[in-house]
Amino acid sequence: MRPVIIYVITGLILNLVAILISIYRLSLPDFLQNNNILYNLHSVLRVILLGWYINSLQLIRLSWLSKFILPVYLLFVVVNFIFWENPLFLSTRLLSAESIVLLILCLFFLISSMRDDSDTNWLKHPSFLICIGLCFYEAVNFFIFLFFYPLLENNLQFGMLTMKIFSVSYIIFCILLALSLYRSRKDLAAA
């Protein structure tokens, strides 16, 4: 659970700083008024830490892809910010790639857990809650991430509605993360 705990702590810090920047933006110096780089960093950390966690479960039988998907993603991040997008703007390519990578890893985990012949009850395992929450979050938000700027430009009200959908899905993901951490702690105390 170490990568999940690291993700929760760093995600909380990055989100708090990003929210504080948006609230007090006008009273900050010009170079501190942009919080988009924090959202981009949060996205990269989410893929690295939660991808590391899912890969560490060693349940994924299709490991050839799971071993290469994170390095390919990191290569994409570097290429994206060198050639295509500025890290000071919210990167829709980065967020869409995040969704694809994490959906693939979560779906591999869920398929592998269904095919697992061991005595482990994966429905009660904390990793199951994490992967279900992550699958839900990424599946709901993939098209929001993909079409973020066109949605805001063409129909501001619909674009703002998608931000509310994003927020609700993130809250559901955080609740499932908290439940998985609680279940993990409860399992450790029982052992």
C-alpha positions in Angstrom: 0.0 0.0 0.0 3.0 2.3 0.1 2.5 3.8 -3.4 -1.1 4.4 -2.6 -0.3 6.2 0.6 2.4 8.3 -1.1 -0.2 9.1 -3.8 -2.8 10.2 -1.3 -0.4 12.5 0.5 1.1 14.1 -2.6 -2.3 14.3 -4.3 -3.7 16.1 -1.3 -0.8 18.5 -1.1 -0.9 19.3 -4.9 -4.7 19.8 -4.9 -4.6 22.0 -1.8 -1.9 24.2 -3.3 -3.7 24.3 -6.7 -7.0 25.3 -4.9 -5.2 28.0 -2.8 -3.6 29.4 -6.0 -7.0 29.6 -7.7 -8.6 31.3 -4.6 -5.8 33.8 -4.0 -4.7 34.2 -7.6 -5.1 37.9 -7.9 -3.0 38.6 -4.8 -0.1 36.4 -6.0 2.8 37.5 -8.2 2.3 36.8 -11.9 4.6 33.8 -12.0 2.6 32.0 -9.2 -0.9 32.6 -10.7 -0.9 29.5 -12.9 -1.8 26.2 -11.2 -2.0 24.1 -14.3 1.5 22.7 -13.9 0.3 21.2 -10.5 -2.6 19.4 -12.2 -0.2 18.1 -14.9 2.2 16.9 -12.2 -0.7 15.3 -10.3 -1.6 13.4 -13.4 1.9 12.1 -13.9 2.2 11.1 -10.2 -1.1 9.3 -10.3 0.0 7.2 -13.2 3.4 6.4 -11.8 2.3 5.7 -8.2 -0.9 3.8 -8.9 0.6 2.0 -11.9 3.5 1.0 -9.6 0.9 -0.3 -7.1 -1.1 -2.3 -9.6 2.1 -3.8 -11.1 3.4 -4.7 -7.7 0.3 -6.9 -7.0 1.9 -9.5 -9.4 -1.5 -10.7 -10.3 -1.4 -9.4 -13.9 -0.8 -12.3 -16.2 -0.3 -10.1 -19.2 2.9 -8.8 -17.8 4.6 -8.0 -21.1 2.4 -5.0 -21.5 2.3 -4.0 -17.9 6.1 -3.9 -17.8 6.3 -1.6 -20.8 3.3 0.6 -20.4 4.8 2.9 -17.7 8.1 3.5 -19.4 6.3 4.2 -22.7 4.0 6.6 -20.8 7.0 8.4 -19.3 8.5 8.7 -22.7 5.2 10.1 -24.0 5.3 12.7 -21.1 8.7 13.9 -22.1 8.0 14.1 -25.8 4.6 15.8 -25.1 6.1 18.6 -23.1 9.1 19.0 -25.3 7.4 19.1 -28.7 3.6 19.5 -28.4 2.3 21.2 -25.2 3.5 23.7 -22.7 3.5 22.3 -19.1 2.1 25.7 -17.9 -1.2 24.8 -19.6 -3.5 22.0 -18.7 -2.4 19.1 -21.0 -5.3 17.3 -22.4 -3.0 14.8 -24.2 -1.4 14.0 -20.8 -4.7 13.5 -19.1 -6.1 11.4 -21.9 -2.9 9.2 -21.9 -3.3 8.9 -18.1 -6.8 7.5 -18.6 -5.7 5.0 -21.2 -2.7 3.7 -19.2 -4.6 3.4 -15.9 -7.7 1.9 -17.6 -5.5 -0.8 -19.2 -3.7 -1.6 -16.0 -6.9 -1.7 -14.0 -8.7 -3.8 -16.5 -5.8 -6.3 -16.7 -5.9 -6.5 -12.9 -9.7 -7.1 -12.8 -9.5 -9.7 -15.5 -6.6 -11.4 -13.8 -8.4 -11.4 -10.5 -11.4 -13.1 -12.1 -9.2 -15.8 -13.6 -7.1 -16.3 -10.4 -7.3 -19.8 -9.0 -5.9 -19.0 -5.6 -8.0 -18.8 -2.4 -7.8 -15.0 -2.3 -11.2 -13.4 -2.3 -10.3 -10.4 -4.6 -13.7 -8.8 -4.0 -12.7 -8.2 -0.4 -9.1 -7.2 -1.2 -8.2 -3.5 -0.9 -6.7 -3.5 -4.4 -10.0 -4.4 -5.8 -11.6 -1.2 -4.4 -8.7 0.9 -5.7 -8.9 -0.6 -9.2 -12.7 -0.2 -9.3 -12.5 3.4 -8.2 -9.7 4.2 -10.6 -11.5 2.5 -13.5 -14.7 4.5 -12.7 -12.8 7.8 -12.5 -10.8 7.2 -15.7 -13.7 5.9 -17.7 -16.0 8.8 -16.8 -13.3 11.4 -17.4 -11.6 10.1 -20.5 -13.8 12.1 -22.9 -13.8 15.1 -20.7 -10.0 15.1 -20.7 -9.9 14.5 -24.5 -12.3 17.3 -25.4 -11.7 19.7 -22.5 -10.8 22.8 -24.5 -13.4 22.4 -27.3 -16.1 21.8 -24.7 -15.2 25.1 -22.9 -14.9 27.1 -26.1 -18.1 25.9 -27.8 -20.4 25.6 -24.9 -19.2 27.1 -21.6 -22.2 25.9 -19.6 -21.7 22.3 -20.8 -18.0 22.6 -20.2 -18.7 23.7 -16.6 -21.1 20.7 -16.2 -18.3 18.4 -17.2 -16.1 19.9 -14.5 -18.9 19.1 -12.0 -19.0 15.5 -13.3 -15.2 15.4 -13.0 -15.4 16.6 -9.4 -18.0 14.0 -8.4 -16.1 11.2 -10.0 -12.9 12.3 -8.2 -14.8 12.3 -4.9 -16.1 8.8 -5.5 -12.6 7.7 -6.4 -11.2 9.3 -3.2 -13.9 7.6 -1.1 -13.0 4.2 -2.5 -9.3 4.9 -1.9 -10.1 5.8 1.7 -12.2 2.6 2.1 -9.3 0.5 0.6 -6.8 2.1 3.0 -9.2 1.4 5.9 -9.7 -2.2 4.8 -5.9 -2.6 4.4 -5.3 -1.3 7.9 -8.1 -3.5 9.3 -6.6 -6.6 7.6 -3.1 -5.7 9.1 -4.6 -5.4 12.6 -6.3 -8.7 12.3 -3.1 -10.5 11.1 
